[in-house]
Amino acid sequence: MAKGYWIAHGRVDDPEAYDLYRAANAAPLAEYGGRFLVRGGIRELVEGEAKPRTVVIEFPTYAAAIDCYRSDGYQAALKLRQGISESDLVIVEGYDG
């Protein structure tokens, strides 16, 4: 079964408040098997446009990635992020060759 991924490009406007979001999203991400593969870091934009921060989170399945996003726990965390950051997020099924 193919893994699932959250791929986000974002901008954080209030780093201190964003830390509250990070703390709140830890439990739902762990519950659904989420694992950070990319969390900021050095990057080079070579085509198109993207916000300044990139995050990639791997889940054991695509369904787990969707379920985590829709969970009450993550939706509560998401409310902490709204208004202090801006993000584009796609949930995608991994390639299972």
Phi and psi in degrees as GROMACS dihedral restraints (atoms count N, CA, C in turn):
[ dihedral_restraints ]
;  ai    aj    ak    al  type     phi  dphi    fc
    3     4     5     6     1   -70.9    20    10
    4     5     6     7     1   145.1    20    10
    6     7     8     9     1   -74.6    20    10
    7     8     9    10     1   166.6    20    10
    9    10    11    12     1  -118.5    20    10
   10    11    12    13     1   152.7    20    10
   12    13    14    15     1  -136.7    20    10
   13    14    15    16     1   139.8    20    10
   15    16    17    18     1   -98.0    20    10
   16    17    18    19     1   127.4    20    10
   18    19    20    21     1  -123.0    20    10
   19    20    21    22     1   119.1    20    10
   21    22    23    24     1  -127.7    20    10
   22    23    24    25     1   142.6    20    10
   24    25    26    27     1  -120.5    20    10
   25    26    27    28     1   125.2    20    10
   27    28    29    30     1  -143.1    20    10
   28    29    30    31     1   173.4    20    10
   30    31    32    33     1  -135.6    20    10
   31    32    33    34     1   131.2    20    10
   33    34    35    36     1  -105.4    20    10
   34    35    36    37     1   121.5    20    10
   36    37    38    39     1   -95.9    20    10
   37    38    39    40     1   -21.9    20    10
   39    40    41    42     1  -136.3    20    10
   40    41    42    43     1    88.1    20    10
   42    43    44    45     1   -57.8    20    10
   43    44    45    46     1   -36.7    20    10
   45    46    47    48     1   -66.5    20    10
   46    47    48    49     1   -45.2    20    10
   48    49    50    51     1   -67.5    20    10
   49    50    51    52     1   -32.7    20    10
   51    52    53    54     1   -64.0    20    10
   52    53    54    55     1   -30.4    20    10
   54    55    56    57     1   -60.9    20    10
   55    56    57    58     1   -31.5    20    10
   57    58    59    60     1   -66.5    20    10
   58    59    60    61     1   -39.9    20    10
   60    61    62    63     1   -62.7    20    10
   61    62    63    64     1   -46.0    20    10
   63    64    65    66     1   -58.7    20    10
   64    65    66    67     1   -43.8    20    10
   66    67    68    69     1   -64.3    20    10
   67    68    69    70     1   -39.2    20    10
   69    70    71    72     1   -74.0    20    10
   70    71    72    73     1   -28.4    20    10
   72    73    74    75     1   -84.3    20    10
   73    74    75    76     1   -10.6    20    10
   75    76    77    78     1   -60.1    20    10
   76    77    78    79     1   -44.2    20    10
   78    79    80    81     1   -66.4    20    10
   79    80    81    82     1   -49.9    20    10
   81    82    83    84     1   -65.2    20    10
   82    83    84    85     1   -36.0    20    10
   84    85    86    87     1   -62.2    20    10
   85    86    87    88     1   -44.6    20    10
   87    88    89    90     1   -64.7    20    10
   88    89    90    91     1   -41.1    20    10
   90    91    92    93     1   -58.3    20    10
   91    92    93    94     1   -36.9    20    10
   93    94    95    96     1   -99.3    20    10
   94    95    96    97     1     9.3    20    10
   96    97    98    99     1    80.8    20    10
   97    98    99   100     1    20.5    20    10
   99   100   101   102     1   -69.1    20    10
  100   101   102   103     1   139.9    20    10
  102   103   104   105     1  -139.9    20    10
  103   104   105   106     1   124.8    20    10
  105   106   107   108     1   -69.8    20    10
  106   107   108   109     1   127.5    20    10
  108   109   110   111     1  -102.2    20    10
  109   110   111   112     1   -34.6    20    10
  111   112   113   114     1  -136.6    20    10
  112   113   114   115     1   133.2    20    10
  114   115   116   117     1  -144.9    20    10
  115   116   117   118     1    80.6    20    10
  117   118   119   120     1    78.8    20    10
  118   119   120   121     1  -139.9    20    10
  120   121   122   123     1    89.0    20    10
  121   122   123   124     1   174.9    20    10
  123   124   125   126     1   -70.8    20    10
  124   125   126   127     1   139.9    20    10
  126   127   128   129     1  -153.7    20    10
  127   128   129   130     1   163.9    20    10
  129   130   131   132     1  -133.7    20    10
  130   131   132   133     1   117.3    20    10
  132   133   134   135     1   -78.3    20    10
  133   134   135   136     1   116.5    20    10
  135   136   137   138     1  -109.7    20    10
  136   137   138   139     1   -13.3    20    10
  138   139   140   141     1  -149.5    20    10
  139   140   141   142     1   145.9    20    10
  141   142   143   144     1    69.7    20    10
  142   143   144   145     1  -152.5    20    10
  144   145   146   147     1  -129.4    20    10
  145   146   147   148     1   148.8    20    10
  147   148   149   150     1  -158.0    20    10
  148   149   150   151     1   152.1    20    10
  150   151   152   153     1   -68.4    20    10
  151   152   153   154     1   165.1    20    10
  153   154   155   156     1   -72.5    20    10
  154   155   156   157     1   -10.9    20    10
  156   157   158   159     1  -123.6    20    10
  157   158   159   160     1   134.7    20    10
  159   160   161   162     1  -117.6    20    10
  160   161   162   163     1   136.1    20    10
  162   163   164   165     1  -134.0    20    10
  163   164   165   166     1   135.0    20    10
  165   166   167   168     1  -128.8    20    10
  166   167   168   169     1   124.9    20    10
  168   169   170   171     1  -120.6    20    10
  169   170   171   172     1   128.5    20    10
  171   172   173   174     1   -98.5    20    10
  172   173   174   175     1   138.1    20    10
  174   175   176   177     1  -120.9    20    10
  175   176   177   178     1   156.0    20    10
  177   178   179   180     1   -62.0    20    10
  178   179   180   181     1   -28.0    20    10
  180   181   182   183     1  -145.6    20    10
  181   182   183   184     1   161.9    20    10
  183   184   185   186     1   -61.8    20    10
  184   185   186   187     1   -42.0    20    10
  186   187   188   189     1   -60.2    20    10
  187   188   189   190     1   -39.8    20    10
  189   190   191   192     1   -63.8    20    10
  190   191   192   193     1   -38.2    20    10
  192   193   194   195     1   -63.5    20    10
  193   194   195   196     1   -44.8    20    10
  195   196   197   198     1   -65.8    20    10
  196   197   198   199     1   -47.4    20    10
  198   199   200   201     1   -61.7    20    10
  199   200   201   202     1   -38.1    20    10
  201   202   203   204     1   -62.3    20    10
  202   203   204   205     1   -47.7    20    10
  204   205   206   207     1   -59.8    20    10
  205   206   207   208     1   -40.4    20    10
  207   208   209   210     1   -82.6    20    10
  208   209   210   211     1    -7.8    20    10
  210   211   212   213     1   -66.2    20    10
  211   212   213   214     1   152.5    20    10
  213   214   215   216     1   -58.8    20    10
  214   215   216   217     1   -40.2    20    10
  216   217   218   219     1   -61.9    20    10
  217   218   219   220     1   -45.3    20    10
  219   220   221   222     1   -72.6    20    10
  220   221   222   223     1   -37.5    20    10
  222   223   224   225     1   -62.5    20    10
  223   224   225   226     1   -35.1    20    10
  225   226   227   228     1   -65.7    20    10
  226   227   228   229     1   -42.5    20    10
  228   229   230   231     1   -63.9    20    10
  229   230   231   232     1   -42.0    20    10
  231   232   233   234     1   -56.8    20    10
  232   233   234   235     1   -37.6    20    10
  234   235   236   237     1   -59.8    20    10
  235   236   237   238     1   -31.0    20    10
  237   238   239   240     1   -70.9    20    10
  238   239   240   241     1   -26.1    20    10
  240   241   242   243     1   -83.9    20    10
  241   242   243   244     1   -28.3    20    10
  243   244   245   246     1   -66.1    20    10
  244   245   246   247     1   131.7    20    10
  246   247   248   249     1    91.3    20    10
  247   248   249   250     1   -12.8    20    10
  249   250   251   252     1  -117.4    20    10
  250   251   252   253     1    -4.7    20    10
  252   253   254   255     1  -156.7    20    10
  253   254   255   256     1   168.4    20    10
  255   256   257   258     1  -134.4    20    10
  256   257   258   259     1   135.3    20    10
  258   259   260   261     1  -144.6    20    10
  259   260   261   262     1   146.2    20    10
  261   262   263   264     1  -108.9    20    10
  262   263   264   265     1   125.8    20    10
  264   265   266   267     1  -130.5    20    10
  265   266   267   268     1   131.5    20    10
  267   268   269   270     1  -123.7    20    10
  268   269   270   271     1   139.9    20    10
  270   271   272   273     1  -107.5    20    10
  271   272   273   274     1   124.4    20    10
  273   274   275   276     1  -132.0    20    10
  274   275   276   277     1   145.5    20    10
  276   277   278   279     1   -80.4    20    10
  277   278   279   280     1   134.4    20    10
  279   280   281   282     1   -71.8    20    10
  280   281   282   283     1   162.9    20    10
  282   283   284   285     1   -81.8    20    10
  283   284   285   286     1   127.6    20    10
  285   286   287   288     1  -117.6    20    10
  286   287   288   289     1    36.0    20    10
